[in-house]
Amino acid sequence: MKKIAGIFKNREIVDRIFFTIMILFIFRLGAAIKVPGVTVQDLSFQTNDAFGLMNLLGGGTLQSFSVFALGVSPYITASIIVQLLSMDVLPAFSELSKQGQYGRKKMEMATRYLTLMLGAVQAYGVIKTMENQAFITLKDTSFWTYAYIITILLAGSMLTMWLGDQISQKGIGNGISMIIFAGIVSSLPLQITRAYQTWLADKVGQGSSQILIGVLQFGVYLLSFILIIGFITFIESSKRKIPVQHAGKGGQTRKMAQASFLPIKINSAGVIPVIFASSIMMAPSIIASFITGANLDAEWLNIFNSSALTKMPGINGTEWSMPWGLMIYIVLTVMFCFFYAKLQINPEQLAENFQKNGSYIPGVRPGNETARYVSKVLNRITVIGAAALAFIAALPLVLVLLKVVPDQSLALGGTGLIIVVGVAIELNTQIDGLLAGKSFEEVQRGE
């Protein structure tokens, strides 16, 4: 309560929160405007495939095929590509990443140009794929119709990115993350309502025993929901602190500065491995949908469907099923966790920076030994982080395959909760920083 009172007493924080709410209101208003000239069917995406992921990140905008249907997906993809290229892959980008504020501005400009190109390609791919799968129907299939719809979707994506920038500058939190956060949170009440309807409301009139069972089922569902959020919060907040000391002036090690720590998060890769894994799993189906006459219901495509069982031939004409898609999805998620963790924390570059700044890890020699030590610690904690991320991401799929829940819309866990918890923690940290800054100013003024 003291923190909430402090927030409302701080005029700057209140103004930032109000501005953020207004921008999110504009985004949700635009999300309700459908693209003209397109007839949309009753869509129901699975949250683990590429369309479901786009729909999740856009807060349901793809499901209604609104002007914001692309959301921030092209920007996220472009940011990941630029970040990968800056990791000693493309020398020009690597140099820019070392040039401070000037380099960051140049890389951000390159990201925006790449967003335009990827957005146009992605918009065409989405239109063709959804059209081939009878998700949408166009009034006209001429070149100009496609160009018109692509232009609208691309403009919506760029406007979404601009709204995110406004939140980052004048609001609270990271703008892009806040837009994704708002979209996911807006769907949570509907999920709770569906669970209530499925396990409780539909059993009214079936006798007191059925109602009691329904109350217990719904209660267990809510309790599980809270426990999973708590588990994700624990994983996202957990970090391994490596002690770091700094040599005094003139290299005098007797008078040491206050010891600091190098924090390494257990899940340093965030939700990026899930996005990568989902995109790769969906790629064969998207490619097949581009091919005229391709059988989209072919059994071999189930191998890349993480929420389906693949039929396998058995002995004497029998059949058995295996969740190959789920297994591949988990393996890809774990692999990308290790890959992206190494991109986020480069042990060699970290050891080099330590040497330049006169910093060192107690008991570890500077240089290659420091790099090996950091790499070993990173690998060990990434095992925990990758296992936790794979568990959370795969939990909805496992619950559906085991028929614990009737459909995936009621499944617990998943990418959405990981994003929501991560953004909430980041938001709380920023608010604490603003409150601390206000307190420091009051102390300086002698209040």
VEXDREN-959069 format. One record per residue (C-alpha): residue number from 0; residue in three letters; x, y, z. Coordinates in pm, 1 decimal. Layout:
- num,residuo,east,north,up
- NUM,ALA,X,Y,Z
...
//
This chain:
- num,residuo,east,north,up
- 0,MET,0.0,0.0,0.0
- 1,LYS,288.9,233.9,77.2
- 2,LYS,426.8,180.0,-272.7
- 3,ILE,87.5,245.3,-434.0
- 4,ALA,49.9,565.2,-230.2
- 5,GLY,398.2,670.2,-340.5
- 6,ILE,305.9,614.2,-705.2
- 7,PHE,-2.1,838.4,-682.3
- 8,LYS,198.6,1108.2,-502.4
- 9,ASN,454.5,1112.0,-782.8
- 10,ARG,315.5,1334.7,-1059.0
- 11,GLU,566.4,1210.4,-1315.8
- 12,ILE,472.6,844.5,-1268.4
- 13,VAL,99.8,922.6,-1279.1
- 14,ASP,142.8,1119.4,-1604.6
- 15,ARG,346.1,837.1,-1756.6
- 16,ILE,88.7,574.8,-1656.1
- 17,PHE,-198.6,784.1,-1794.9
- 18,PHE,-11.8,842.4,-2122.0
- 19,THR,60.1,468.7,-2154.1
- 20,ILE,-306.3,382.5,-2095.2
- 21,MET,-415.9,629.6,-2364.4
- 22,ILE,-171.6,485.1,-2620.1
- 23,LEU,-285.7,130.5,-2539.3
- 24,PHE,-647.3,244.8,-2579.7
- 25,ILE,-562.6,376.7,-2927.8
- 26,PHE,-397.8,44.2,-3011.7
- 27,ARG,-697.9,-158.0,-2895.6
- 28,LEU,-925.7,76.4,-3093.0
- 29,GLY,-723.7,12.2,-3408.7
- 30,ALA,-723.3,-361.7,-3334.0
- 31,ALA,-1102.0,-358.7,-3375.4
- 32,ILE,-1085.5,-211.5,-3730.4
- 33,LYS,-1087.6,-489.3,-3990.5
- 34,VAL,-903.3,-467.7,-4321.2
- 35,PRO,-1156.1,-361.8,-4587.3
- 36,GLY,-1221.9,-595.8,-4877.2
- 37,VAL,-1153.4,-911.2,-4674.5
- 38,THR,-1411.1,-1158.8,-4542.4
- 39,VAL,-1286.0,-1325.5,-4224.7
- 40,GLN,-1403.7,-1669.9,-4115.4
- 41,ASP,-1439.9,-1777.1,-3753.7
- 42,LEU,-1072.1,-1830.5,-3677.8
- 43,SER,-929.9,-2034.9,-3394.3
- 44,PHE,-550.7,-2046.1,-3385.6
- 45,GLN,-339.5,-2278.4,-3174.6
- 46,THR,-106.8,-2076.2,-2954.3
- 47,ASN,195.8,-2288.2,-3043.6
- 48,ASP,200.8,-2241.4,-3420.9
- 49,ALA,326.6,-1936.6,-3614.0
- 50,PHE,-19.6,-1786.2,-3666.4
- 51,GLY,-107.7,-1845.6,-3303.5
- 52,LEU,215.3,-1678.3,-3194.8
- 53,MET,148.6,-1376.4,-3417.8
- 54,ASN,-205.9,-1359.4,-3286.2
- 55,LEU,-77.1,-1381.0,-2928.9
- 56,LEU,182.5,-1106.9,-2975.8
- 57,GLY,-78.1,-885.7,-3142.9
- 58,GLY,-344.7,-940.5,-2880.0
- 59,GLY,-587.1,-1119.2,-3113.5
- 60,THR,-545.3,-876.9,-3404.6
- 61,LEU,-464.6,-1152.0,-3655.5
- 62,GLN,-769.3,-1354.0,-3553.4
- 63,SER,-992.8,-1063.4,-3655.4
- 64,PHE,-758.8,-967.9,-3944.3
- 65,SER,-751.7,-605.0,-3831.5
- 66,VAL,-530.4,-327.9,-3965.9
- 67,PHE,-286.6,-417.4,-3685.1
- 68,ALA,-284.1,-787.4,-3784.1
- 69,LEU,95.0,-798.5,-3826.8
- 70,GLY,146.1,-633.1,-3489.1
- 71,VAL,511.5,-602.4,-3389.5
- 72,SER,614.7,-940.0,-3534.9
- 73,PRO,819.0,-789.4,-3824.3
- 74,TYR,998.4,-557.3,-3582.0
- 75,ILE,1078.7,-842.5,-3342.2
- 76,THR,1213.2,-1055.1,-3627.7
- 77,ALA,1419.4,-764.5,-3763.8
- 78,SER,1559.5,-688.6,-3416.7
- 79,ILE,1666.9,-1049.9,-3369.6
- 80,ILE,1834.0,-1059.5,-3712.6
- 81,VAL,2022.8,-732.6,-3652.9
- 82,GLN,2129.8,-852.8,-3309.3
- 83,LEU,2256.8,-1179.7,-3453.7
- 84,LEU,2447.2,-997.3,-3729.1
- 85,SER,2611.8,-768.9,-3472.7
- 86,MET,2761.5,-1070.6,-3292.2
- 87,ASP,3078.5,-1075.8,-3506.4
- 88,VAL,2881.0,-1206.1,-3807.0
- 89,LEU,2874.4,-881.8,-4007.6
- 90,PRO,3181.5,-661.5,-3935.5
- 91,ALA,2994.7,-335.5,-4008.5
- 92,PHE,2724.5,-415.5,-3751.2
- 93,SER,2983.4,-539.3,-3503.1
- 94,GLU,3162.1,-203.0,-3523.1
- 95,LEU,2836.3,-11.2,-3479.7
- 96,SER,2752.9,-211.9,-3167.8
- 97,LYS,3075.1,-82.1,-3010.3
- 98,GLN,3017.0,286.7,-3092.9
- 99,GLY,2785.5,372.7,-2806.0
- 100,GLN,2480.8,594.6,-2859.9
- 101,TYR,2570.9,676.5,-3222.3
- 102,GLY,2604.6,308.8,-3310.3
- 103,ARG,2275.1,221.5,-3140.2
- 104,LYS,2091.8,487.3,-3342.4
- 105,LYS,2237.2,353.8,-3667.6
- 106,MET,2146.5,-3.4,-3577.7
- 107,GLU,1794.5,105.3,-3482.8
- 108,MET,1758.0,273.8,-3821.6
- 109,ALA,1879.0,-44.0,-3994.5
- 110,THR,1626.4,-241.8,-3788.4
- 111,ARG,1341.7,-18.0,-3905.4
- 112,TYR,1437.5,-48.2,-4272.1
- 113,LEU,1459.9,-424.4,-4233.7
- 114,THR,1119.2,-418.8,-4059.3
- 115,LEU,966.9,-258.5,-4370.1
- 116,MET,1106.6,-527.8,-4599.6
- 117,LEU,1022.0,-818.6,-4370.4
- 118,GLY,678.6,-672.3,-4302.5
- 119,ALA,592.9,-661.5,-4672.2
- 120,VAL,708.5,-1021.2,-4725.2
- 121,GLN,535.3,-1141.7,-4409.4
- 122,ALA,211.5,-963.1,-4502.3
- 123,TYR,201.9,-1135.3,-4841.9
- 124,GLY,281.1,-1471.7,-4684.2
- 125,VAL,5.9,-1430.3,-4424.3
- 126,ILE,-251.9,-1330.1,-4687.2
- 127,LYS,-169.5,-1620.3,-4921.3
- 128,THR,-146.6,-1879.6,-4643.6
- 129,MET,-471.8,-1775.0,-4477.9
- 130,GLU,-640.6,-1756.8,-4817.2
- 131,ASN,-523.8,-2107.2,-4915.2
- 132,GLN,-645.7,-2244.4,-4581.4
- 133,ALA,-985.7,-2072.5,-4628.8
- 134,PHE,-935.8,-1851.1,-4322.9
- 135,ILE,-1007.7,-1539.7,-4529.7
- 136,THR,-1172.8,-1463.4,-4862.7
- 137,LEU,-1076.4,-1170.6,-5086.6
- 138,LYS,-1332.4,-991.8,-5301.1
- 139,ASP,-1076.4,-962.4,-5578.2
- 140,THR,-751.3,-1152.5,-5636.3
- 141,SER,-583.4,-902.2,-5865.8
- 142,PHE,-233.9,-766.9,-5808.9
- 143,TRP,-365.4,-430.1,-5689.8
- 144,THR,-586.1,-594.6,-5427.6
- 145,TYR,-288.1,-774.9,-5276.8
- 146,ALA,-79.1,-455.3,-5293.2
- 147,TYR,-360.7,-260.7,-5125.0
- 148,ILE,-398.5,-508.4,-4837.0
- 149,ILE,-20.8,-540.2,-4791.7
- 150,THR,8.4,-161.2,-4772.4
- 151,ILE,-262.3,-144.1,-4504.6
- 152,LEU,-104.0,-422.7,-4297.8
- 153,LEU,242.3,-269.3,-4332.0
- 154,ALA,113.0,75.8,-4234.2
- 155,GLY,-59.6,-78.6,-3932.0
- 156,SER,261.1,-250.9,-3826.2
- 157,MET,465.5,69.9,-3857.5
- 158,LEU,198.6,265.2,-3665.7
- 159,THR,211.6,0.8,-3392.5
- 160,MET,587.7,40.7,-3376.4
- 161,TRP,548.3,420.8,-3353.4
- 162,LEU,297.1,384.7,-3069.8
- 163,GLY,547.5,163.2,-2891.7
- 164,ASP,817.2,429.5,-2933.4
- 165,GLN,586.9,690.3,-2778.8
- 166,ILE,534.1,468.4,-2473.8
- 167,SER,909.8,416.0,-2436.9
- 168,GLN,977.8,790.8,-2451.4
- 169,LYS,682.6,941.1,-2263.3
- 170,GLY,512.5,647.6,-2093.0
- 171,ILE,621.4,368.4,-1865.9
- 172,GLY,793.6,44.0,-1960.1
- 173,ASN,930.5,-69.3,-2294.0
- 174,GLY,675.6,32.4,-2557.5
- 175,ILE,685.0,-281.0,-2771.9
- 176,SER,670.8,-503.1,-2464.8
- 177,MET,379.1,-304.5,-2320.8
- 178,ILE,175.1,-344.5,-2641.3
- 179,ILE,235.4,-720.1,-2638.8
- 180,PHE,161.1,-728.1,-2264.7
- 181,ALA,-169.7,-544.0,-2308.9
- 182,GLY,-275.2,-774.5,-2591.3
- 183,ILE,-209.2,-1090.7,-2391.8
- 184,VAL,-365.6,-959.8,-2070.3
- 185,SER,-681.2,-860.7,-2262.8
- 186,SER,-737.8,-1228.8,-2347.0
- 187,LEU,-693.0,-1363.0,-1990.4
- 188,PRO,-1045.6,-1269.3,-1866.1
- 189,LEU,-1193.6,-1457.7,-2162.1
- 190,GLN,-985.3,-1764.9,-2071.7
- 191,ILE,-1105.8,-1754.9,-1709.9
- 192,THR,-1464.9,-1708.7,-1830.2
- 193,ARG,-1436.4,-2012.3,-2058.9
- 194,ALA,-1298.2,-2220.4,-1773.0
- 195,TYR,-1589.3,-2112.2,-1550.0
- 196,GLN,-1838.1,-2196.9,-1825.8
- 197,THR,-1678.9,-2536.8,-1894.8
- 198,TRP,-1636.4,-2666.2,-1541.4
- 199,LEU,-1903.1,-2487.8,-1341.7
- 200,ALA,-2177.3,-2304.4,-1530.8
- 201,ASP,-2255.6,-2596.9,-1763.1
- 202,LYS,-2311.6,-2826.8,-1464.0
- 203,VAL,-2583.3,-2613.9,-1304.6
- 204,GLY,-2900.5,-2821.8,-1293.6
- 205,GLN,-2716.7,-3157.2,-1303.4
- 206,GLY,-2737.9,-3213.7,-930.1
- 207,SER,-2548.0,-3097.9,-624.7
- 208,SER,-2275.0,-3360.0,-666.1
- 209,GLN,-2188.9,-3241.0,-1019.1
- 210,ILE,-2189.8,-2879.2,-902.6
- 211,LEU,-1951.2,-2969.6,-619.3
- 212,ILE,-1720.8,-3146.5,-865.2
- 213,GLY,-1735.9,-2840.4,-1090.7
- 214,VAL,-1647.6,-2608.2,-802.6
- 215,LEU,-1348.8,-2827.3,-715.1
- 216,GLN,-1232.8,-2844.0,-1078.7
- 217,PHE,-1261.4,-2468.1,-1124.6
- 218,GLY,-1087.8,-2409.0,-789.5
- 219,VAL,-799.3,-2638.8,-884.5
- 220,TYR,-775.9,-2460.4,-1220.1
- 221,LEU,-744.7,-2116.4,-1053.8
- 222,LEU,-496.5,-2247.9,-796.1
- 223,SER,-285.1,-2407.8,-1071.5
- 224,PHE,-296.2,-2080.7,-1264.2
- 225,ILE,-161.4,-1890.2,-962.7
- 226,LEU,107.7,-2152.7,-891.8
- 227,ILE,231.0,-2146.1,-1252.5
- 228,ILE,251.6,-1766.0,-1244.9
- 229,GLY,449.9,-1793.9,-921.3
- 230,PHE,683.7,-2051.6,-1078.3
- 231,ILE,743.5,-1831.8,-1385.0
- 232,THR,807.1,-1531.3,-1160.4
- 233,PHE,1062.4,-1733.5,-962.4
- 234,ILE,1241.9,-1845.6,-1279.6
- 235,GLU,1241.0,-1498.4,-1437.3
- 236,SER,1370.7,-1337.9,-1116.7
- 237,SER,1635.3,-1601.2,-1037.1
- 238,LYS,1993.1,-1519.5,-1120.8
- 239,ARG,2342.2,-1637.7,-1040.5
- 240,LYS,2556.4,-1359.9,-895.0
- 241,ILE,2926.3,-1390.6,-973.8
- 242,PRO,3133.1,-1170.3,-737.1
- 243,VAL,3343.8,-911.1,-917.4
- 244,GLN,3608.3,-684.3,-766.2
- 245,HIS,3773.3,-376.0,-910.5
- 246,ALA,4139.2,-283.2,-863.9
- 247,GLY,4212.6,50.5,-695.7
- 248,LYS,4392.9,341.2,-857.7
- 249,GLY,4742.8,265.2,-971.6
- 250,GLY,4673.4,-106.7,-953.6
- 251,GLN,4680.9,-112.4,-571.4
- 252,THR,4474.9,-416.3,-481.7
- 253,ARG,4482.2,-357.8,-106.4
- 254,LYS,4234.8,-72.1,-123.7
- 255,MET,3955.3,-234.5,-311.7
- 256,ALA,3634.7,-65.7,-420.8
- 257,GLN,3309.8,-209.6,-294.0
- 258,ALA,3260.0,-556.0,-439.7
- 259,SER,2992.9,-584.4,-706.3
- 260,PHE,2828.9,-876.1,-880.8
- 261,LEU,2783.5,-997.5,-1234.5
- 262,PRO,2420.4,-1116.9,-1242.4
- 263,ILE,2340.1,-1395.2,-1490.2
- 264,LYS,1972.9,-1477.0,-1519.1
- 265,ILE,1870.9,-1841.5,-1522.1
- 266,ASN,1656.4,-1768.2,-1826.8
- 267,SER,1877.9,-1509.7,-1996.4
- 268,ALA,1728.0,-1590.4,-2337.5
- 269,GLY,1376.1,-1484.7,-2234.4
- 270,VAL,1097.0,-1599.6,-2464.7
- 271,ILE,1305.0,-1578.1,-2785.6
- 272,PRO,1377.2,-1956.7,-2800.9
- 273,VAL,1002.1,-2028.6,-2798.9
- 274,ILE,945.9,-1781.3,-3083.7
- 275,PHE,1227.7,-1936.2,-3287.7
- 276,ALA,1111.2,-2292.4,-3223.4
- 277,SER,748.3,-2211.1,-3310.5
- 278,SER,849.4,-2039.0,-3634.2
- 279,ILE,1062.8,-2333.1,-3746.8
- 280,MET,789.6,-2583.8,-3658.7
- 281,MET,534.8,-2390.2,-3865.3
- 282,ALA,762.2,-2337.2,-4167.6
- 283,PRO,680.9,-2669.0,-4347.3
- 284,SER,304.6,-2605.1,-4326.6
- 285,ILE,343.8,-2249.6,-4455.3
- 286,ILE,561.6,-2365.9,-4745.3
- 287,ALA,312.1,-2641.7,-4827.5
- 288,SER,25.1,-2391.2,-4827.8
- 289,PHE,201.3,-2193.0,-5101.5
- 290,ILE,206.3,-2501.0,-5325.4
- 291,THR,-111.4,-2535.3,-5525.3
- 292,GLY,-273.3,-2874.4,-5476.8
- 293,ALA,-64.2,-2965.3,-5174.1
- 294,ASN,-237.6,-3182.9,-4914.8
- 295,LEU,-231.7,-2976.0,-4596.5
- 296,ASP,-379.3,-3267.1,-4401.4
- 297,ALA,-95.8,-3505.5,-4493.3
- 298,GLU,18.1,-3723.8,-4205.8
- 299,TRP,383.0,-3625.8,-4246.1
- 300,LEU,298.3,-3264.5,-4162.5
- 301,ASN,185.6,-3381.8,-3816.8
- 302,ILE,552.7,-3440.6,-3738.4
- 303,PHE,584.3,-3060.9,-3725.2
- 304,ASN,261.3,-3010.5,-3532.2
- 305,SER,349.0,-2995.0,-3163.5
- 306,SER,-12.8,-3040.2,-3052.3
- 307,ALA,-85.4,-3353.1,-3259.9
- 308,LEU,-1.1,-3721.6,-3241.8
- 309,THR,166.3,-3880.0,-3543.9
- 310,LYS,42.3,-4224.5,-3644.5
- 311,MET,317.7,-4484.5,-3679.2
- 312,PRO,289.1,-4829.8,-3842.3
- 313,GLY,311.4,-5119.5,-3598.8
- 314,ILE,331.2,-5498.2,-3616.0
- 315,ASN,64.4,-5695.0,-3807.0
- 316,GLY,-102.3,-5385.9,-3948.6
- 317,THR,-148.5,-5213.8,-3614.5
- 318,GLU,-88.4,-4846.1,-3554.8
- 319,TRP,49.8,-4649.6,-3264.2
- 320,SER,97.6,-4276.6,-3207.4
- 321,MET,391.2,-4066.3,-3097.4
- 322,PRO,406.6,-3692.3,-3012.7
- 323,TRP,700.0,-3630.7,-3246.8
- 324,GLY,600.3,-3268.3,-3294.6
- 325,LEU,606.4,-3200.3,-2920.7
- 326,MET,942.1,-3373.5,-2882.3
- 327,ILE,1097.1,-3174.0,-3168.6
- 328,TYR,948.2,-2854.3,-3023.7
- 329,ILE,1107.4,-2918.8,-2683.1
- 330,VAL,1447.3,-3005.2,-2836.5
- 331,LEU,1444.4,-2687.8,-3051.3
- 332,THR,1347.6,-2474.2,-2750.7
- 333,VAL,1634.7,-2612.8,-2541.7
- 334,MET,1885.4,-2570.9,-2827.7
- 335,PHE,1785.8,-2209.9,-2887.2
- 336,CYS,1808.6,-2139.9,-2513.2
- 337,PHE,2179.3,-2226.8,-2517.8
- 338,PHE,2236.1,-2050.9,-2850.6
- 339,TYR,2071.1,-1724.3,-2750.6
- 340,ALA,2218.7,-1726.7,-2399.3
- 341,LYS,2566.3,-1725.2,-2555.7
- 342,LEU,2461.7,-1431.5,-2775.2
- 343,GLN,2329.2,-1237.7,-2477.2
- 344,ILE,2638.7,-1303.1,-2264.8
- 345,ASN,2962.1,-1340.0,-2459.5
- 346,PRO,3220.5,-1483.9,-2214.8
- 347,GLU,3520.5,-1386.2,-2431.7
- 348,GLN,3405.4,-1026.4,-2472.4
- 349,LEU,3316.6,-1009.0,-2103.5
- 350,ALA,3663.9,-1126.9,-2002.8
- 351,GLU,3818.5,-869.2,-2236.8
- 352,ASN,3610.2,-589.2,-2086.0
- 353,PHE,3709.8,-700.0,-1737.0
- 354,GLN,4077.2,-668.7,-1828.3
- 355,LYS,4027.4,-322.3,-1976.8
- 356,ASN,3840.7,-197.5,-1669.1
- 357,GLY,4072.0,-355.5,-1412.9
- 358,SER,3801.4,-589.3,-1288.3
- 359,TYR,3838.1,-953.9,-1200.7
- 360,ILE,3659.6,-1248.7,-1043.1
- 361,PRO,3821.7,-1348.0,-710.3
- 362,GLY,4016.7,-1671.6,-746.4
- 363,VAL,4002.8,-1667.1,-1126.9
- 364,ARG,4284.9,-1541.4,-1347.2
- 365,PRO,4200.6,-1266.6,-1598.1
- 366,GLY,4176.4,-1349.3,-1968.8
- 367,ASN,4099.7,-1695.1,-2101.6
- 368,GLU,4047.5,-1848.6,-1757.4
- 369,THR,3780.1,-1587.2,-1678.9
- 370,ALA,3608.7,-1657.0,-2012.3
- 371,ARG,3609.5,-2032.4,-1941.9
- 372,TYR,3474.9,-1978.8,-1590.1
- 373,VAL,3188.3,-1753.3,-1706.5
- 374,SER,3109.0,-1995.0,-1990.0
- 375,LYS,3093.1,-2288.0,-1747.2
- 376,VAL,2861.9,-2101.1,-1509.3
- 377,LEU,2643.8,-1986.2,-1800.2
- 378,ASN,2609.9,-2340.9,-1934.3
- 379,ARG,2516.4,-2480.8,-1593.8
- 380,ILE,2242.5,-2230.3,-1515.2
- 381,THR,2113.6,-2240.4,-1874.3
- 382,VAL,2040.9,-2610.5,-1823.2
- 383,ILE,1798.2,-2509.3,-1547.1
- 384,GLY,1657.6,-2219.0,-1746.7
- 385,ALA,1610.9,-2424.7,-2063.9
- 386,ALA,1437.6,-2704.3,-1873.5
- 387,ALA,1203.7,-2455.5,-1702.5
- 388,LEU,1125.1,-2272.3,-2027.3
- 389,ALA,1061.0,-2595.2,-2216.6
- 390,PHE,832.4,-2714.8,-1935.3
- 391,ILE,627.7,-2393.4,-1930.7
- 392,ALA,604.6,-2373.0,-2311.4
- 393,ALA,511.2,-2740.3,-2350.7
- 394,LEU,267.6,-2756.6,-2058.4
- 395,PRO,-41.8,-2643.8,-2257.7
- 396,LEU,35.8,-2897.4,-2530.1
- 397,VAL,83.2,-3181.4,-2280.5
- 398,LEU,-243.0,-3096.3,-2103.6
- 399,VAL,-430.6,-3111.6,-2435.6
- 400,LEU,-264.3,-3435.9,-2549.5
- 401,LEU,-343.8,-3601.0,-2213.4
- 402,LYS,-700.9,-3464.7,-2236.7
- 403,VAL,-669.1,-3295.1,-1897.9
- 404,VAL,-832.2,-2988.6,-2053.9
- 405,PRO,-1084.4,-3005.8,-2340.1
- 406,ASP,-905.9,-2756.9,-2567.7
- 407,GLN,-587.1,-2553.0,-2579.6
- 408,SER,-765.0,-2223.9,-2501.3
- 409,LEU,-804.1,-2350.1,-2142.5
- 410,ALA,-450.7,-2486.7,-2107.8
- 411,LEU,-221.7,-2332.1,-1847.4
- 412,GLY,125.5,-2193.7,-1897.8
- 413,GLY,265.0,-2118.6,-2241.6
- 414,THR,440.5,-1830.1,-2412.0
- 415,GLY,181.9,-1571.9,-2311.0
- 416,LEU,236.1,-1608.4,-1936.8
- 417,ILE,614.7,-1596.8,-1978.8
- 418,ILE,585.2,-1263.7,-2161.7
- 419,VAL,332.1,-1120.5,-1914.3
- 420,VAL,541.8,-1206.9,-1609.1
- 421,GLY,864.3,-1081.0,-1769.0
- 422,VAL,710.0,-745.1,-1865.6
- 423,ALA,545.7,-709.9,-1522.5
- 424,ILE,882.6,-760.8,-1349.1
- 425,GLU,1047.1,-507.8,-1582.3
- 426,LEU,764.2,-259.7,-1517.2
- 427,ASN,795.2,-301.1,-1141.3
- 428,THR,1171.2,-241.7,-1162.0
- 429,GLN,1123.8,81.5,-1358.5
- 430,ILE,862.5,211.1,-1114.2
- 431,ASP,1098.5,135.7,-823.3
- 432,GLY,1370.0,331.4,-1004.7
- 433,LEU,1142.2,633.4,-1057.1
- 434,LEU,1033.4,624.7,-691.9
- 435,ALA,1394.6,598.7,-577.0
- 436,GLY,1487.3,895.3,-797.1
- 437,LYS,1205.6,1100.3,-645.8
- 438,SER,1317.9,1010.9,-292.9
- 439,PHE,1674.9,1112.6,-377.5
- 440,GLU,1554.5,1451.1,-503.1
- 441,GLU,1357.2,1505.2,-182.6
- 442,VAL,1664.9,1426.6,26.8
- 443,GLN,1872.1,1674.9,-175.7
- 444,ARG,1609.3,1945.6,-119.3
- 445,GLY,1605.6,1862.2,250.3
- 446,GLU,1237.6,1763.1,251.8
//
